[in-house]
Amino acid sequence: MPGAYYGSGLYVRPPHLTRIVGGVDANIADYPYQLSLRRFGGHYCGASVIAARWALSAAHCTFPLPAASSVILQGGSSNRELGGVLFNVEEIINHPAYDDFTVENDVCVLRTVDDLSGLHIAPIALDPVGAAHAPGSRAVVSGWGVNGDGVNPIILQRVDIPVVSDAECVAAWPAGWITPDMLCASEPGRDACSADSGGPLVVGGLQIGIVSWGDPNCVGSPPGVYARVAFPGIRSFISAHTGL
């Protein structure tokens, strides 16, 4: 399981993903659903707009559950330090079955005080329950994570990667690590390290994944792992709280 990941001679959990490797600068106008989840005075995780007052992110970004007032969402700006609109958060709900050791059910929803609206701010549609995407389908992942040079980019980054088959995903990691609520996407130099934890993985205008965890070396093998939005246990959680 992920909590037993072997690295540098020690058993540790694979890291949650905070890097953009192989990405390019992106214009928020092309990714109006992208949000910066801010904690401790700065950018902390990625998130996405899914409804007027609801955002979607990874549970590991809000675990243990922080006070809602300590989290702010920024939307509408490619620059994570300037511009856009800041939104106060009224409620944070982590998936009740989230496991911080196995990283199963790595999803949370955040309800804002005011509508998530403004220039270059718009919701992304979610993958319907039970949906599947053919291996090789091109996906885009975006965020402000540390790049391959170890630098925190100020400007939003995006990278295109292919969806990996479930069989390849399972085979790439030790037995039991990949569970049905997860999916993989990567290619050499552009894997799931290529993103911000909690950020969106999008195919054809639908968010199919939430950046979760992966290999710290970011070489594309084994592939990066995402929470699967279409998984019934995840999709029903989102629907129960947001109505989507």
N, C-alpha and C positions, 0 to 999 in steps of 0.2 A: 504494500500500500504506500501511498505517497509519504506517509510519516516515517517510513523506513528507508528513504532514499539514501543511497551510498554516495558520499562525495568527500574528497580530500581525506580519506581514511576514516571518516566518521559517518554514522548513520544520521541523516538529517532529512527533513521534508524538502522536496523540491521547492524552490522559491516561487512565490507569487510573482507574476510577471510585471516588470516595470521598465522594460526597454523597448526602444524602437531601433531595429537593426535592418538596414537596407531600405529605409524609408526615404520619402521626399517631403518637402514642405507642402502643406495642404491649405486650401482656402476654406474657411468655415462656411462660406456660402454653398460649397459643394457637400458639406457634412453638417447641416444645420441641427441635426439630432445630437451632435457631440457636446458633452458637458465635461467640465472640470469639477471633480468633487474635491472640495477644499477643507482641510483640517489643519490644526496647529499653525495657522497663519499662511498656508500656501497650498499649492497643488499636491494632492495626495493620491488620487485614483481617477480613473475615467468613469463616465456614466453616460447614459443616453436618455433623451426625452422620449417618452412613450405615450403620454397623454397630457392634457392641459395642466394638471397638477401632480403628475407622477413621473419619476425618473427610475431607471433600472441600473443596477450596478452589481458588484460581487459582494457576497456576504463577508468575505474575509476583509473587505475594506471597512466594514462597520462592525467588526467583532473584536473584543467584546462590545456590546451595543453602547455607543456613545450617546450623550445627550443630544437630542435633535438640534438644539440651539448652537451646538459646537460645530455643525456641518453647514457649509454654504456651497451652493452650486453656481458655477459661472457658465453662461451660455452666450452665443452670438459673437465670439471673438476667436480668431486664430491665435492670438497672443494670450498666453495663460497668465500674464501679469497686468495687462492693460485692456481697457475697452469691454464691450459686451455688457451684460446685465448680471447682477448678483441676486440670487434667490435664497431666502431663508427657508430652512427645512422645518416642517412642523411634526413629522413623524417618520421614523425609520423602522422598517419591518424586515428582519432577516428570516430566511426560510427556516421553519421550525425544526427541520431535519438536517440543517447544515452541520457538518462535522469538520472542525478545524484541523483534525489530524488526517483524515482521508480526503478532505476537500470536496466531499459529495454535497450536492445541492447548494453550490456556491452562488447564491443569488439573493439580492435584497431589492426592495422597492422603497423609494423615498417620496413622501408627500410634501409638497411645497406650500408655503403660506399663500403665495400669489401664483397666478397662472404663469406657466413657462412660455412666455411670448415675447416677441420683439424681433428686431431685424436679424435675419439669419438664425432664427430659432424655430424649429418645427419638429414634430414627432416622427419617429421611424416606426413603420409597421412591423409587427412581430410574426415570426414563423408560426404557422398554425400547428396545433397539437398533432404529433405523429408524423410531421413532414420529414422527408429525407432528401438529401442532396447528393447527386452523383459525384463519385470521386473525381477530382480534377476540376470541379466547379470553381470558378475564380471568385475569391472573397476579398473584401477590403477590410483592413483593421486600422484603426486610427487612435492617436493619443499623443501625450507629451512625455512619454517615458524616456529614461536615459538612453542615448544612442550608442552605437558601436564604439564610439570614442570615449565613452564614459561621461559625456556632456549632457546636461539637462537642456533640451531645446526649448526655447521660448515660444517658437512657432509650432503649431500643430503639425504632426507628421502622419503620413499614411503609407501603407505598403500593401501590395496585392499578393495574395498567397492562395494556393489550391487547397480545397477540402481534401482530407485524407480518408480513405475507406475505414469503416469501423474495424475490419479485420486487421488492417495495417496498424491502426492506432493501438489496438489491444496487444498485437505482437511486438510492438516497439517498446513497451513498458513491462516491468515484471508482473507476473500473474496477480490479478486482483486489484491492480492499481486503477485500471480504467473501468468505470462503471457505466451503466446505460444512460446516466444523466450527463455524460461527458461526450465531447467530440474533439477531433484533432484537425489541425490545419498547419501546413508548413511547406517550405522547400529550402534547399541549402542557402544559407545567408539571409533567409526571410522566413523565420518560423514564428511560433507564438511568443517568443521573446520580443517579437517586433510589435509590441503594443504596451498599453497601459492596463494594469489590473482594473477590472471592472468595466473596461471599455467594450464597444460593440464590434462584433464580427458580422459583416453584412454581405449577403448574396442577393443580387437582383432586387434591391430595394427593401429587403426583409432582413431584420436582425435575427441571425440564426444562433449566435453564440455570445458569451460574455467571457472576456479574457480572465483566465483562472490561474493556471500553473504550468510549469514546464522545466526543461533542462537549463541549468544556469549558463552553459557554454554557448547557447544560441547558435548552433551550427546547422540546425534543420533536422537533425536526427539524434535522439527521438523527437517526434513532433510535439509542438505546443498543444496544450489542452485547454478547452473552453467548456463552460457550462452550456448544456444543450437546451436552448430555449424551447424547442418543440417537445422535449421530454414531458410526458403527462404530469408527473409530479411537480415539475417546475412551472409548466404552463398553467396548471390549475391553481398553483399558489399565486401567480401573477394575476390571474383572472379573479380570484376570490377577493383580492384587495383593491384592484383597480377597475374591474369590470371589463377588461380587455379580453 
